[in-house]
């Protein structure tokens, strides 16, 4: 399948999703940012527009980022574990994750983030190979290939659990993202203005 833009042309039929998907969804945000957010896979709107997280989950994600003072267009690079929309928006299979992994590896190599936020259990499985429930992993920093990695709840889970009461998923995610912002600022202070 080919992407819209010739500068991003891909010709990948490796996992078979492409027989039904219409567009490869690569990324949005700033490729020069040192903060990367990885989600699961594009949904219907993402496929239509050709950008990740532009639907309801993406609105939640952008709102959370803005609440902690980050600009989604300038301060983060956003992508997914899988670049094509799985049929009926199902969770990508183990094989699809494995086959899509080299694309994500390349993105990580090129962007070279200090911090990677894994949104939801599929992103955790794709990057860390860990299949534990996200509720047991979120909020715990990991050192992965010399990068700081933080699993968080997926924004679609927050859509289903919108309560902002302290201790509930929404406010826990806000706390997690505040930690992310603080770490990003620390890195900037130490590495960019030593
Ligand atoms: N959910 C994801 O994980 N990624 C998207 O791009 C949209 C919804």
Boltz pocket constraint, residues with backbone or C-beta under 6 A from the ligand:
constraints:
  - pocket:
      binder: B
      contacts: [[A, 39], [A, 40], [A, 41], [A, 42], [A, 43], [A, 46], [A, 51], [A, 52], [A, 53], [A, 54], [A, 55], [A, 57], [A, 58], [A, 79], [A, 80], [A, 119]]
      max_distance: 6.0
